[in-house]
Amino acid sequence: MKAPKNRKWLKPFLKPIRSVFREVMLMSFFINMLALAVPVFVLQVYDRVVFHAGISTLQGLVIGVALVLLFEWILRQSRSRIMQTIALRLDVEVGRKLFDKVTGLPLRELEHRPAAFWQALFRDVDVVRNTLSGPSAVLLADLPFAILFLGLVIIIAPPLAWVLAVIVPLFMVVAWMSGHVMTEASRRERDSSMARDGLVAEMISGRTTIKALAMEDALRPGWEDRHATNIERAAFRGSRNDGFSNLGTSLTMATTVAMTSVGAVAIIHQELTIGALIAANMLSARMLGPLNQLVQQWRVFASYREAVDRLGQVFILDEDRRDSVIASERPQGALTLEDVVFAYRDGDEPVVNGVRIKIPAGGVHALVGRNGSGKTTLLKLMQGLYRPASGRVLMDDADIGQFSRRELAHWVGYVPQECVLFSGSVRDNIAHRRPESTDEEIVKAAKEGGAHAFIVDLPDGYGAEIGEAGRRLSGGQRQRLAIARALVGDPPVVLMDEPSSNLDRQAEAELRRVLTEIGRNRTVIVVTHSPILLAACDTLIALEKGRIALAGPAKKLIPRILGTAPKPVQAAAAPAAVPGPAAAAGAAPERREEAAGGGSA
């Protein structure tokens, strides 16, 4: 992937502020022109005031320079304020674009990279902002004026011109070498930082497990190894950066020594005045200052280039559909899978392989199967979180690929196996799925999900703070809160992945009642191994190695699968039709009944 293509995303952000950058360049021009006042003042004082005792001339020069310095200060302050405005604009716009991009990426893309990678992207926004609006941007604005100072040195002190003609190319070579070395060193340091931060994030996320099992000794070697690698690479980068910075400083001092020595010889031969020598030294310092900063700031430019490239690689990724192809009313909730195949990576064995099945609207349907049989993956395919490699997923005979992610999320409520809650109140967590929900809708969802009873017992009720990731609640309470969140907005389809994993037997029996109730006017698909919840299901679908092994009425199939594992069968020419709630008590399709075999489902 070529870097220039990765940097095209930045142009729309820079285009509106180009006029502002032109103002900054104009202000930099006047600032650098006014900076000439001090060398000219020194030149006049030594050549006219000192030798001719011109006190009145000195007074006039001092007043004039004081006014010039005041005006220069005003210009510098104005330029700083303009750069701060640019920083705020870039931070807001680029940060918003990155947030929208990351939240709009497909789930498979988000899972493809570690969490530390996505966290580092938001730090890259800071790098872009600071480079385009901080000292680095001011340096780039001042750098062209080094040619102006060089020209003035040639005019007022011709014998010293050859010294600068030698020094300037040396500075350029040092700056180029600094950029080449620092780019690679910064990249390697960032990679090691991401590896270390990824481990730290895992440790913080699993801190309860670490404390409970005293896993510190087991994790310490990995931490020390990554931390030592990061320190080593940071030290290497720092030593190289310090080396180039010190070399630039040495070249600056060497320039002063060389110009003073050559100037002294020129003064002795009456080819130069003392004032011209001092003024030339001041101008050379103004000229070499930006060049020396360029050597020191090259790490910033290298980090900026890498940050822009990384952000560009993310911005060109395909997103989930944001706008639906057609407008559609609330569906009934019938789901059809037509020869759906899905693998997490190209070349891997499919996790879901040729699944064909029809699930009618309404009722409670169970997905069972051994661990790794593809149940959770199938749920994510049903709600459009994963895109099938081949085949289609239909809702009311319409391909869900033509609907936006937001629209599908409104139609499909989801209770994941690991209930993720966020810091805030109980109400906030229920309403996260649909922030515009009214209090009545939130209470209704909580009652339907069986959470209202424990919520009203909390000290602050729906306003109670649940702590980080809901740690102030029990596992069962978090589970019920997740169910209530999935029911907000009255979605026609509700998918649940092991909803009873954190519930006791009494709560499990209550959940069975909840499933029966919400299944009256919704399509509920639940992944479970609980006999209590299976008894509430109208139909049952058994998976084995990513294929449909068994499908039919739950009451007839449950006795046959408990304690046995169905043998996988070849995919039929027509989708397996799961009977609706009204027909659940009837006989299962004869072909599926014959597929029932030994083994646990």
C-alpha positions as CSV (number, residue, x, y, z in Angstrom):
1,M,0.0,0.0,0.0
2,K,1.6,3.2,-1.1
3,A,2.1,6.0,1.5
4,P,0.8,8.9,-0.7
5,K,-2.5,7.1,-1.1
6,N,-2.7,6.8,2.7
7,R,-2.2,10.5,3.1
8,K,-5.0,11.6,0.8
9,W,-7.5,11.6,3.7
10,L,-5.8,14.6,5.2
11,K,-6.4,17.0,2.3
12,P,-10.1,17.7,3.1
13,F,-9.0,18.8,6.6
14,L,-6.2,21.0,5.4
15,K,-8.1,22.6,2.5
16,P,-10.4,24.8,4.8
17,I,-7.4,26.1,6.8
18,R,-5.0,26.8,3.9
19,S,-6.0,30.5,4.1
20,V,-5.1,30.4,7.8
21,F,-1.7,28.9,7.0
22,R,-1.2,31.7,4.4
23,E,-1.9,34.2,7.2
24,V,0.6,32.5,9.4
25,M,3.2,32.6,6.6
26,L,2.6,36.3,6.1
27,M,2.9,36.9,9.8
28,S,6.1,34.9,9.9
29,F,7.5,37.0,7.1
30,F,6.9,40.2,9.1
31,I,8.2,38.6,12.3
32,N,11.5,37.6,10.5
33,M,11.8,41.0,8.9
34,L,11.4,42.7,12.2
35,A,13.9,40.3,13.7
36,L,16.5,42.1,11.5
37,A,16.1,45.2,13.6
38,V,18.4,43.8,16.4
39,P,21.4,43.0,14.1
40,V,21.0,46.3,12.3
41,F,20.8,48.1,15.7
42,V,24.1,46.4,16.8
43,L,25.8,47.2,13.5
44,Q,24.8,50.9,13.8
45,V,25.8,51.2,17.4
46,Y,29.3,49.8,16.9
47,D,30.0,51.6,13.6
48,R,28.4,54.9,14.2
49,V,27.5,55.5,17.9
50,V,30.7,54.1,19.5
51,F,33.2,55.6,17.1
52,H,31.4,59.0,16.8
53,A,30.0,59.3,20.3
54,G,26.5,59.8,18.9
55,I,24.4,59.7,22.0
56,S,21.4,61.3,20.3
57,T,21.6,58.6,17.5
58,L,21.7,55.9,20.2
59,Q,18.6,57.3,21.8
60,G,16.7,57.3,18.5
61,L,17.9,53.7,17.7
62,V,16.8,52.4,21.2
63,I,13.3,54.0,20.9
64,G,12.9,52.6,17.3
65,V,14.1,49.1,18.3
66,A,11.8,49.1,21.4
67,L,8.8,49.8,19.2
68,V,9.8,47.1,16.7
69,L,10.3,44.5,19.5
70,L,6.8,45.4,20.9
71,F,5.2,45.0,17.5
72,E,7.1,41.7,17.0
73,W,5.8,40.4,20.3
74,I,2.2,41.3,19.3
75,L,2.7,39.4,16.0
76,R,4.1,36.3,17.8
77,Q,1.2,36.3,20.2
78,S,-1.3,36.5,17.4
79,R,0.4,33.8,15.5
80,S,0.3,31.6,18.6
81,R,-3.4,32.1,19.0
82,I,-4.0,31.3,15.3
83,M,-2.1,28.1,15.7
84,Q,-4.1,27.2,18.8
85,T,-7.3,27.7,16.8
86,I,-6.0,25.4,14.1
87,A,-5.1,22.8,16.7
88,L,-8.7,22.9,18.1
89,R,-10.2,22.6,14.7
90,L,-8.0,19.7,13.7
91,D,-8.5,17.9,17.0
92,V,-12.3,18.1,16.7
93,E,-12.6,17.2,13.0
94,V,-10.0,14.5,12.8
95,G,-11.0,13.0,16.2
96,R,-14.7,12.9,15.1
97,K,-13.8,11.3,11.8
98,L,-11.7,8.6,13.5
99,F,-14.4,7.9,16.0
100,D,-17.0,7.6,13.3
101,K,-14.7,5.4,11.2
102,V,-13.8,3.0,14.1
103,T,-17.4,2.6,15.2
104,G,-18.4,2.1,11.5
105,L,-15.9,-0.7,10.8
106,P,-17.2,-4.2,10.5
107,L,-16.8,-6.3,13.7
108,R,-14.5,-8.7,11.9
109,E,-12.1,-5.9,11.1
110,L,-12.2,-4.6,14.7
111,E,-11.4,-8.1,16.0
112,H,-8.6,-8.5,13.5
113,R,-6.3,-6.2,15.4
114,P,-5.6,-5.9,19.1
115,A,-7.2,-3.3,21.3
116,A,-3.9,-1.5,21.8
117,F,-3.8,-0.7,18.0
118,W,-7.1,1.1,18.1
119,Q,-6.1,3.0,21.3
120,A,-2.9,4.1,19.7
121,L,-4.8,5.5,16.7
122,F,-6.4,8.2,18.9
123,R,-2.9,9.1,20.1
124,D,-2.0,9.5,16.4
125,V,-4.6,12.2,16.2
126,D,-2.7,14.1,18.9
127,V,0.5,13.7,16.8
128,V,-1.1,15.1,13.7
129,R,-2.6,18.0,15.6
130,N,0.6,18.9,17.4
131,T,2.7,18.7,14.3
132,L,0.4,20.9,12.2
133,S,-0.2,23.5,14.9
134,G,2.7,23.3,17.2
135,P,6.4,24.3,17.2
136,S,7.0,22.1,14.2
137,A,4.6,24.1,12.0
138,V,6.2,27.3,13.2
139,L,9.6,25.9,12.3
140,L,8.4,25.1,8.8
141,A,7.0,28.7,8.5
142,D,10.4,30.2,9.6
143,L,12.7,27.8,7.7
144,P,12.4,29.5,4.3
145,F,13.6,32.8,5.8
146,A,17.0,31.3,6.5
147,I,17.7,32.2,2.9
148,L,17.0,35.8,3.7
149,F,19.4,35.9,6.5
150,L,22.1,34.2,4.4
151,G,21.6,36.9,1.7
152,L,22.0,39.6,4.3
153,V,25.2,38.1,5.6
154,I,26.6,38.0,2.1
155,I,25.7,41.7,1.7
156,I,27.1,43.1,5.0
157,A,30.0,40.7,5.4
158,P,31.1,39.2,2.1
159,P,34.3,37.6,3.5
160,L,32.2,35.4,5.8
161,A,29.9,34.0,3.1
162,W,32.1,31.0,2.3
163,V,31.9,29.8,5.9
164,L,28.2,29.6,5.7
165,A,28.4,28.0,2.3
166,V,30.2,25.1,3.9
167,I,28.2,24.9,7.1
168,V,24.6,25.0,5.6
169,P,25.1,21.8,3.5
170,L,26.5,20.1,6.6
171,F,23.4,20.9,8.5
172,M,21.2,19.6,5.6
173,V,23.1,16.3,5.6
174,V,22.8,15.9,9.4
175,A,19.0,16.7,9.2
176,W,18.6,14.1,6.4
177,M,20.5,11.4,8.4
178,S,18.5,12.3,11.5
179,G,15.2,11.8,9.6
180,H,16.3,8.4,8.1
181,V,17.5,7.0,11.5
182,M,14.8,8.5,13.7
183,T,11.9,7.2,11.5
184,E,12.9,3.6,11.9
185,A,13.8,4.0,15.6
186,S,10.5,5.7,16.4
187,R,8.5,2.9,14.5
188,R,10.2,0.1,16.5
189,E,9.7,2.0,19.8
190,R,6.0,2.4,19.0
191,D,5.6,-1.3,18.2
192,S,7.1,-2.3,21.5
193,S,4.9,0.2,23.3
194,M,1.8,-1.3,21.7
195,A,2.9,-4.8,22.8
196,R,3.4,-3.6,26.3
197,D,0.2,-1.6,26.5
198,G,-1.7,-4.6,25.1
199,L,-0.5,-6.8,28.0
200,V,-1.3,-4.1,30.5
201,A,-4.8,-3.7,29.2
202,E,-5.3,-7.5,29.5
203,M,-4.0,-7.5,33.1
204,I,-6.3,-4.6,34.1
205,S,-9.3,-6.3,32.4
206,G,-8.6,-9.5,34.2
207,R,-7.4,-8.1,37.5
208,T,-9.9,-10.0,39.6
209,T,-8.8,-13.3,38.1
210,I,-5.1,-12.4,38.6
211,K,-5.7,-11.6,42.2
212,A,-7.9,-14.6,42.9
213,L,-5.4,-17.1,41.3
214,A,-2.2,-15.2,42.3
215,M,-1.0,-15.1,38.7
216,E,1.5,-12.3,39.3
217,D,4.5,-14.6,39.0
218,A,3.2,-16.2,35.8
219,L,2.6,-12.8,34.2
220,R,5.7,-11.0,35.4
221,P,8.2,-12.6,32.9
222,G,6.0,-11.5,29.9
223,W,5.7,-8.0,31.4
224,E,9.4,-7.6,32.1
225,D,10.3,-8.9,28.7
226,R,8.0,-6.4,26.9
227,H,8.9,-3.6,29.2
228,A,12.6,-4.2,28.8
229,T,12.2,-4.3,25.0
230,N,10.4,-1.0,25.1
231,I,13.0,0.6,27.4
232,E,15.8,-0.7,25.1
233,R,14.2,0.7,22.0
234,A,13.4,4.0,23.7
235,A,17.0,4.3,24.9
236,F,18.2,3.6,21.4
237,R,15.9,6.2,19.9
238,G,16.9,8.7,22.6
239,S,20.6,8.1,22.2
240,R,20.3,8.7,18.4
241,N,18.1,11.8,18.9
242,D,20.6,13.2,21.5
243,G,23.5,12.4,19.2
244,F,22.1,14.3,16.3
245,S,20.9,17.2,18.5
246,N,24.4,17.5,20.1
247,L,26.0,17.4,16.6
248,G,23.7,20.2,15.5
249,T,24.7,22.3,18.6
250,S,28.4,21.6,18.0
251,L,28.0,22.7,14.4
252,T,26.3,25.9,15.5
253,M,29.2,26.7,17.9
254,A,31.8,25.8,15.3
255,T,30.1,28.2,12.9
256,T,30.4,31.0,15.5
257,V,34.1,30.3,16.0
258,A,34.8,30.0,12.3
259,M,33.0,33.3,11.5
260,T,34.7,35.1,14.3
261,S,38.1,33.9,13.3
262,V,37.7,34.7,9.6
263,G,36.0,38.0,10.5
264,A,39.0,39.0,12.8
265,V,41.4,38.4,9.9
266,A,39.1,40.5,7.6
267,I,39.0,43.3,10.2
268,I,42.8,43.4,10.4
269,H,43.0,43.7,6.6
270,Q,40.3,46.4,6.8
271,E,37.8,44.3,4.7
272,L,35.2,44.2,7.5
273,T,34.0,46.4,10.4
274,I,33.5,45.1,14.0
275,G,29.8,46.0,13.8
276,A,29.4,44.0,10.6
277,L,31.1,41.0,12.2
278,I,28.9,41.1,15.2
279,A,25.8,41.6,13.1
280,A,26.8,38.7,10.8
281,N,27.2,36.4,13.8
282,M,23.7,37.4,15.0
283,L,22.2,36.8,11.5
284,S,24.0,33.4,11.2
285,A,22.5,32.4,14.6
286,R,19.0,33.3,13.3
287,M,19.7,31.4,10.1
288,L,21.2,28.3,11.7
289,G,18.5,28.2,14.5
290,P,15.8,26.7,12.3
291,L,18.3,24.3,10.7
292,N,19.4,23.1,14.2
293,Q,15.7,22.8,15.3
294,L,15.1,20.8,12.1
295,V,17.6,18.2,13.3
296,Q,16.0,18.1,16.7
297,Q,12.4,18.1,15.4
298,W,12.9,15.4,12.8
299,R,11.6,12.8,15.2
300,V,8.3,14.8,15.3
301,F,8.1,14.9,11.5
302,A,8.9,11.1,11.3
303,S,6.2,10.4,13.9
304,Y,3.7,12.6,12.0
305,R,4.3,10.8,8.7
306,E,3.8,7.4,10.3
307,A,0.7,8.6,12.2
308,V,-0.8,10.0,8.9
309,D,0.0,6.7,7.2
310,R,-1.6,4.6,9.9
311,L,-4.7,6.7,10.0
312,G,-4.9,6.6,6.3
313,Q,-4.8,2.8,6.3
314,V,-7.8,2.8,8.6
315,F,-9.7,5.5,6.7
316,I,-9.6,3.5,3.5
317,L,-11.1,0.4,5.0
318,D,-14.6,-0.6,4.0
319,E,-17.3,0.3,6.6
320,D,-20.6,-1.2,7.5
321,R,-23.5,0.2,5.4
322,R,-24.6,3.5,6.9
323,D,-27.7,4.1,4.7
324,S,-30.2,1.5,3.8
325,V,-30.8,0.8,0.1
326,I,-34.5,0.8,0.6
327,A,-36.8,2.1,3.2
328,S,-38.5,-0.7,5.1
329,E,-41.1,-0.9,7.9
330,R,-40.6,-2.9,11.0
331,P,-40.2,-6.6,9.9
332,Q,-42.1,-9.5,11.3
333,G,-38.9,-11.3,12.4
334,A,-38.7,-14.3,10.1
335,L,-35.1,-15.3,9.4
336,T,-33.8,-17.4,6.5
337,L,-30.2,-18.6,6.0
338,E,-29.4,-19.7,2.5
339,D,-26.2,-21.8,2.1
340,V,-24.3,-19.5,4.5
341,V,-20.5,-20.1,4.7
342,F,-18.2,-18.2,7.0
343,A,-14.5,-18.5,8.0
344,Y,-12.6,-16.0,10.2
345,R,-9.6,-16.0,7.8
346,D,-9.2,-16.9,4.2
347,G,-8.0,-20.5,3.9
348,D,-9.2,-21.6,7.3
349,E,-11.8,-24.3,7.9
350,P,-15.3,-22.7,7.8
351,V,-16.8,-22.1,11.2
352,V,-20.3,-22.0,9.6
353,N,-20.5,-24.3,6.6
354,G,-23.5,-24.4,4.2
355,V,-26.2,-23.6,6.8
356,R,-29.7,-23.6,5.3
357,I,-32.6,-23.0,7.6
358,K,-35.9,-21.1,7.9
359,I,-37.0,-19.7,11.3
360,P,-40.5,-18.4,11.3
361,A,-41.6,-15.2,13.0
362,G,-42.4,-15.4,16.7
363,G,-41.7,-18.1,19.3
364,V,-38.6,-19.2,21.1
365,H,-36.0,-21.1,19.2
366,A,-32.9,-22.8,20.7
367,L,-29.5,-23.2,19.2
368,V,-27.5,-26.1,20.7
369,G,-24.3,-27.8,20.0
370,R,-20.8,-28.5,21.4
371,N,-18.4,-25.8,22.1
372,G,-16.9,-24.5,18.8
373,S,-19.8,-25.8,16.7
374,G,-20.5,-22.3,15.4
375,K,-23.5,-21.2,17.5
376,T,-22.2,-17.7,18.5
377,T,-20.9,-17.1,15.0
378,L,-24.3,-18.0,13.6
379,L,-25.9,-15.4,15.9
380,K,-23.5,-12.7,14.7
381,L,-24.3,-13.7,11.1
382,M,-28.0,-13.4,11.8
383,Q,-27.7,-9.8,13.0
384,G,-25.2,-8.7,10.3
385,L,-22.1,-8.3,12.5
386,Y,-20.3,-10.8,10.2
387,R,-20.7,-10.9,6.4
388,P,-20.9,-14.4,5.0
389,A,-18.2,-15.5,2.6
390,S,-21.1,-17.0,0.5
391,G,-24.8,-17.4,0.9
392,R,-27.3,-14.9,2.2
393,V,-29.1,-14.0,5.5
394,L,-32.7,-12.9,4.9
395,M,-35.1,-11.1,7.2
396,D,-38.7,-11.4,6.0
397,D,-37.3,-12.5,2.6
398,A,-35.1,-9.3,2.3
399,D,-31.3,-9.7,2.3
400,I,-30.0,-7.9,5.5
401,G,-26.9,-6.8,3.5
402,Q,-29.0,-4.0,2.1
403,F,-29.9,-2.5,5.5
404,S,-27.7,-0.1,7.5
405,R,-26.0,-1.3,10.7
406,R,-28.1,1.1,12.8
407,E,-31.3,-0.1,11.3
408,L,-30.4,-3.8,11.9
409,A,-29.5,-2.9,15.5
410,H,-32.9,-1.4,16.0
411,W,-34.6,-4.5,14.6
412,V,-32.4,-7.1,16.4
413,G,-31.8,-7.1,20.1
414,Y,-28.7,-8.9,21.3
415,V,-27.6,-10.3,24.6
416,P,-23.9,-11.4,24.3
417,Q,-22.4,-14.2,26.2
418,E,-20.2,-11.7,28.1
419,C,-22.5,-8.9,29.2
420,V,-20.6,-5.6,28.7
421,L,-21.9,-2.6,30.6
422,F,-20.5,0.9,30.9
423,S,-19.9,3.3,33.7
424,G,-23.0,5.3,34.4
425,S,-26.5,4.8,35.8
426,V,-28.8,1.9,35.3
427,R,-31.0,4.0,33.1
428,D,-28.1,5.1,30.9
429,N,-27.0,1.4,30.3
430,I,-30.5,0.4,29.4
431,A,-30.9,3.3,27.0
432,H,-27.5,3.0,25.4
433,R,-29.0,1.0,22.6
434,R,-31.6,3.8,21.8
435,P,-30.6,7.0,23.6
436,E,-33.9,8.7,22.5
437,S,-36.0,6.2,24.5
438,T,-38.5,7.6,27.0
439,D,-38.7,6.6,30.7
440,E,-41.8,4.6,30.0
441,E,-40.0,2.6,27.3
442,I,-37.0,1.9,29.6
443,V,-39.2,0.8,32.5
444,K,-41.2,-1.4,30.1
445,A,-38.0,-3.1,28.8
446,A,-36.7,-3.6,32.3
447,K,-40.0,-5.3,33.3
448,E,-40.0,-7.5,30.3
449,G,-36.4,-8.4,30.9
450,G,-37.0,-9.3,34.6
451,A,-34.7,-6.4,35.8
452,H,-37.3,-4.0,37.2
453,A,-37.7,-5.8,40.5
454,F,-34.0,-5.6,41.6
455,I,-33.6,-2.1,40.0
456,V,-36.3,-0.5,42.3
457,D,-34.6,-2.1,45.3
458,L,-31.3,-0.2,44.5
459,P,-30.8,3.0,46.7
460,D,-31.2,5.3,43.7
461,G,-33.3,3.0,41.5
462,Y,-32.8,3.7,37.8
463,G,-30.4,6.5,38.7
464,A,-28.0,4.2,40.6
465,E,-24.4,4.2,39.4
466,I,-23.3,0.7,38.4
467,G,-19.5,1.4,38.5
468,E,-16.9,0.4,36.0
469,A,-18.3,-2.2,33.6
470,G,-21.2,-2.7,36.1
471,R,-18.9,-4.1,38.9
472,R,-21.3,-2.9,41.6
473,L,-23.9,-5.4,40.3
474,S,-23.9,-9.1,40.5
475,G,-23.4,-11.3,37.5
476,G,-27.1,-12.2,37.3
477,Q,-28.1,-8.5,37.7
478,R,-25.8,-7.5,34.8
479,Q,-27.3,-10.3,32.7
480,R,-30.9,-9.1,33.3
481,L,-29.8,-5.5,32.6
482,A,-28.3,-6.7,29.3
483,I,-31.6,-8.4,28.4
484,A,-33.5,-5.2,29.3
485,R,-31.1,-3.2,27.0
486,A,-31.8,-5.7,24.2
487,L,-35.6,-5.2,24.5
488,V,-35.6,-1.4,24.4
489,G,-37.4,-0.2,21.3
490,D,-39.4,-3.4,21.0
491,P,-37.2,-5.2,18.4
492,P,-38.9,-8.0,16.4
493,V,-35.9,-10.3,16.8
494,V,-34.0,-11.0,20.0
495,L,-30.8,-13.1,20.0
496,M,-29.4,-14.4,23.3
497,D,-26.1,-16.2,23.8
498,E,-26.0,-18.3,27.0
499,P,-28.3,-15.8,28.9
500,S,-28.4,-18.1,32.0
501,S,-24.6,-18.5,32.4
502,N,-24.6,-16.2,35.5
503,L,-28.0,-17.1,36.9
504,D,-29.0,-19.4,39.8
505,R,-31.7,-22.0,39.4
506,Q,-34.4,-19.7,40.7
507,A,-33.3,-16.8,38.4
508,E,-33.1,-19.3,35.6
509,A,-36.7,-20.3,36.1
510,E,-37.7,-16.6,36.1
511,L,-35.7,-16.2,32.8
512,R,-37.7,-19.1,31.4
513,R,-40.9,-17.2,32.1
514,V,-39.4,-14.0,30.5
515,L,-38.5,-16.0,27.4
516,T,-42.0,-17.3,27.1
517,E,-43.4,-13.8,27.5
518,I,-41.2,-12.0,25.1
519,G,-41.5,-14.8,22.6
520,R,-45.2,-14.1,22.2
521,N,-44.7,-11.2,19.8
522,R,-41.0,-11.6,18.9
523,T,-38.7,-14.1,17.3
524,V,-36.3,-15.2,20.1
525,I,-33.3,-17.3,19.3
526,V,-31.3,-18.4,22.3
527,V,-28.0,-20.3,22.6
528,T,-28.3,-22.4,25.7
529,H,-27.5,-25.8,27.2
530,S,-29.9,-25.3,30.2
531,P,-32.7,-27.9,30.3
532,I,-34.8,-25.3,32.1
533,L,-34.5,-22.8,29.2
534,L,-34.8,-25.6,26.6
535,A,-38.2,-26.5,28.0
536,A,-39.4,-23.0,27.1
537,C,-38.4,-23.3,23.5
538,D,-40.8,-24.1,20.7
539,T,-38.1,-25.4,18.3
540,L,-34.6,-26.7,18.4
541,I,-31.6,-26.5,16.0
542,A,-28.5,-28.5,16.7
543,L,-25.2,-27.6,15.2
544,E,-22.2,-29.9,14.7
545,K,-19.0,-28.6,13.1
546,G,-20.7,-25.6,11.6
547,R,-23.6,-27.6,10.0
548,I,-27.2,-28.2,10.8
549,A,-27.3,-31.7,12.4
550,L,-30.8,-31.7,13.7
551,A,-33.9,-29.4,13.6
552,G,-37.5,-29.7,14.7
553,P,-39.9,-29.3,17.6
554,A,-38.1,-29.0,20.9
555,K,-40.5,-31.3,22.8
556,K,-39.7,-34.2,20.6
557,L,-36.0,-33.5,20.1
558,I,-34.9,-32.7,23.6
559,P,-35.3,-36.2,25.0
560,R,-33.3,-37.5,22.1
561,I,-30.3,-35.1,22.3
562,L,-29.8,-34.9,26.0
563,G,-26.6,-37.0,26.7
564,T,-26.1,-37.8,23.0
565,A,-24.4,-35.9,20.1
566,P,-26.1,-35.7,16.7
567,K,-24.1,-36.8,13.7
568,P,-23.5,-34.2,11.0
569,V,-25.5,-34.7,7.8
570,Q,-25.1,-33.5,4.3
571,A,-26.8,-30.2,3.5
572,A,-30.2,-30.7,2.0
573,A,-31.2,-29.2,-1.3
574,A,-33.9,-27.1,0.4
575,P,-33.6,-25.1,3.7
576,A,-34.5,-26.9,6.9
577,A,-37.9,-25.5,7.7
578,V,-38.3,-25.0,11.5
579,P,-42.0,-25.2,12.4
580,G,-43.6,-22.2,13.9
581,P,-44.8,-22.0,17.5
582,A,-48.2,-23.2,16.5
583,A,-46.8,-26.3,14.8
584,A,-44.1,-27.0,17.3
585,A,-46.0,-29.8,18.9
586,G,-46.3,-31.6,15.6
587,A,-43.9,-34.1,14.2
588,A,-40.5,-33.0,13.1
589,P,-39.5,-33.3,9.5
590,E,-38.9,-37.0,8.9
591,R,-35.5,-36.3,7.2
592,R,-34.3,-34.4,10.3
593,E,-35.6,-37.0,12.7
594,E,-33.6,-39.7,10.9
595,A,-30.5,-37.5,11.3
596,A,-30.6,-37.7,15.1
597,G,-27.7,-39.8,16.3
598,G,-25.5,-40.3,19.3
599,G,-23.4,-37.7,21.0
600,S,-24.1,-34.5,23.0
601,A,-25.7,-31.6,21.1
